[in-house]
Amino acid sequence: MAVHHGGGVGGAPVSLLKLLAGLDPQEFSAQAVFTEPGDVLTYAHDLGVPARIVPTGGAFFYSAHARLGVRSMARFVRTFPSAVRTAQHALHRQRPDLLHLNTSVLLAWAVAARRERIPVVWVVREVLGSNPWLRNWHSHFIQKHARTIVAISNAVRECFPQQARVQRVYNAVDLAEFSIVENQEAARAELGIGPNRQVLMAIGSVQRVKGHWLLLDALGRPEVANADLVLVTGGVAPEYAHSTNGRIKRSLKMPLDNLDALKRDAQRRGLSDRIHVTGFRRDVARVLYALGELLRAPEERARMGQAGRRRVEACFTLDRQVAEMSAIYREAASSA
């Protein structure tokens, strides 16, 4: 069983589902659990991965890109006990051989697994928060509850002591999705971008630490007045606006999520018509053809593409990730 907090489509749940879909079905019977409804369940269905919702709170949102505020801490404390009970009930009923926790926020599920004596493989994707006391506490909690910790980068590995049971397994790139048909005009027309416009593009969830507001600042400068910004990302599901949290946010005139906040800032700056949001896309390679400069430099484009593909094939293939994680699963389950 693999658990991810939330129900939206983003890098972490997509990476998880790609991994589960790639496991040998003769050896592993994988199931994904999400704590909220959302588009990720449709994506899981498309990949043939069984998925369901077990609604739990108790998420500890604190990392290098997520500050721990008063409200988030209060929500964690308030929802943690019930989240542990709900998670424990789900684990007790299903009795999985192994629990995969996807990101560092799933403290409630870790406690539930410990109570049910189910081994945990905890995949930590984010650099832990900068406060030394909180980082040490968070790191110790993960070490205490995990049979094996998987860090997706060296930067994440450095959040834990050298003697901790941590293995590095890089996220994967599914090269099967990168067969490209060159058609810049069609890609630009689909996104609503004129043929003579320059294009800035950001791929991934909207976050300040990823530079999205920096791009917005750049878009307002007169020397880039001929440029549009393409955001290859998605926001919360439409039904979120009518949920309890969504209604509260709308009544307080608060943005529903970071994408909504960015779009509001763009509107205040008079930049709304220069921002194009694609939503979640599986054909990122095709969307990239909206970029123009590299298309006018075919030799440089080929050089960069070949170098990038060599790097992916050496370190980031899906087959490599599946093989490494399968070995980790076997070891963790056999030592239970």
Long-range contacts (C-beta under 8 A, 24 or more apart in sequence): 1-30, 1-31, 1-33, 1-91, 1-94, 1-96, 1-98, 1-99, 1-100, 2-30, 2-31, 2-32, 2-33, 2-99, 2-100, 2-101, 2-102, 3-32, 3-33, 3-34, 3-35, 3-54, 3-87, 3-99, 3-100, 3-101, 3-102, 3-106, 3-109, 4-32, 4-33, 4-34, 4-35, 4-40, 4-102, 4-103, 5-34, 5-35, 5-36, 5-56, 5-59, 5-102, 5-103, 5-105, 5-106, 6-34, 6-35, 6-36, 6-38, 6-40, 7-34, 7-35, 7-36, 7-37, 7-38, 7-39, 7-40, 7-41, 7-53, 7-237, 8-36, 8-38, 8-39, 8-40, 8-234, 8-235, 8-236, 8-237, 9-38, 9-39, 9-40, 9-43, 9-234, 9-280, 10-204, 10-205, 10-234, 11-171, 11-204, 11-205, 12-102, 12-103, 12-125, 13-40, 13-43, 13-102, 14-40, 14-43, 15-125, 15-171, 15-172, 16-100, 16-102, 16-123, 17-43, 17-44, 17-47, 17-49, 17-51, 18-47, 18-172, 18-174, 18-318, 19-172, 19-318, 19-321, 19-322, 19-325, 20-47, 20-49, 21-47, 21-48, 21-49, 22-318, 22-319, 22-321, 22-322, 23-322, 23-325, 23-326, 24-326, 27-326, 28-326, 28-329, 31-96, 33-90, 35-59, 37-237, 37-239, 38-236, 38-237, 39-234, 39-237, 39-280, 43-280, 54-86, 54-87, 54-90, 55-86, 56-82, 56-83, 56-86, 56-87, 56-108, 56-109, 57-82, 57-83, 57-108, 58-82, 58-83, 58-84, 58-87, 58-107, 58-108, 59-83, 59-105, 59-106, 59-107, 59-108, 60-104, 60-105, 60-107, 60-138, 61-105, 62-128, 62-129, 62-134, 62-138, 63-104, 63-126, 63-127, 63-128, 63-129, 64-126, 64-127, 64-128, 64-129, 64-130, 64-209, 65-126, 65-127, 65-207, 65-208, 65-209, 65-210, 66-126, 66-129, 67-129, 68-129, 68-131, 68-134, 80-107, 80-108, 83-108, 83-109, 84-108, 84-111, 84-112, 84-115, 85-112, 87-111, 87-112, 87-113, 88-112, 88-115, 88-116, 91-116, 91-118, 92-116, 97-333, 97-336, 98-329, 98-332, 98-333, 98-336, 100-329, 101-146, 104-128, 104-138, 104-142, 107-141, 107-145, 110-141, 110-142, 110-145, 110-146, 111-145, 113-145, 114-145, 117-336, 118-336, 119-147, 119-332, 119-333, 119-335, 119-336, 120-145, 120-146, 120-147, 120-148, 120-332, 121-146, 121-147, 121-148, 121-150, 121-325, 121-328, 121-329, 121-332, 122-146, 122-148, 122-149, 122-150, 123-150, 123-152, 123-169, 124-149, 124-150, 124-151, 124-152, 124-156, 124-159, 125-152, 125-156, 125-171, 126-156, 127-155, 127-156, 127-159, 128-156, 128-159, 135-159, 139-164, 147-332, 147-335, 147-336, 148-328, 148-331, 148-332, 150-325, 150-328, 167-324, 167-328, 169-321, 169-324, 169-325, 169-328, 170-315, 170-316, 170-320, 170-321, 171-316, 171-321, 172-316, 172-317, 172-318, 172-320, 172-321, 172-322, 173-312, 173-316, 173-317, 173-318, 174-318, 175-309, 175-312, 175-313, 175-317, 175-318, 176-318, 177-282, 177-283, 177-284, 177-285, 178-285, 179-285, 180-285, 180-286, 180-289, 181-286, 182-289, 182-295, 183-286, 183-289, 184-289, 184-290, 184-292, 184-295, 186-289, 187-286, 187-287, 187-288, 187-289, 187-290, 188-290, 191-230, 191-276, 191-278, 191-287, 191-290, 192-276, 193-228, 193-230, 193-276, 193-290, 196-226, 197-226, 197-227, 197-228, 198-224, 198-226, 198-227, 198-228, 198-292, 198-293, 199-227, 199-228, 199-229, 199-230, 199-290, 199-291, 199-292, 200-224, 200-227, 200-228, 200-229, 200-230, 201-229, 201-230, 201-231, 201-232, 201-287, 201-288, 201-290, 201-291, 202-229, 202-230, 202-231, 202-232, 202-233, 203-232, 203-233, 203-284, 204-232, 204-233, 205-233, 205-258, 206-231, 206-233, 206-235, 206-257, 206-258, 206-259, 206-261, 206-262, 207-258, 208-258, 212-258, 212-262, 213-262, 213-265, 216-262, 216-265, 216-266, 216-269, 216-271, 219-266, 219-271, 219-274, 219-275, 220-269, 220-271, 227-274, 228-274, 228-275, 228-276, 229-271, 229-274, 229-275, 229-276, 230-276, 230-278, 230-287, 230-290, 231-259, 231-262, 231-275, 231-276, 231-277, 231-278, 232-278, 232-281, 232-284, 232-287, 233-259, 233-277, 233-278, 233-279, 233-280, 234-259, 234-277, 234-279, 234-280, 235-259, 235-260, 235-277, 236-260
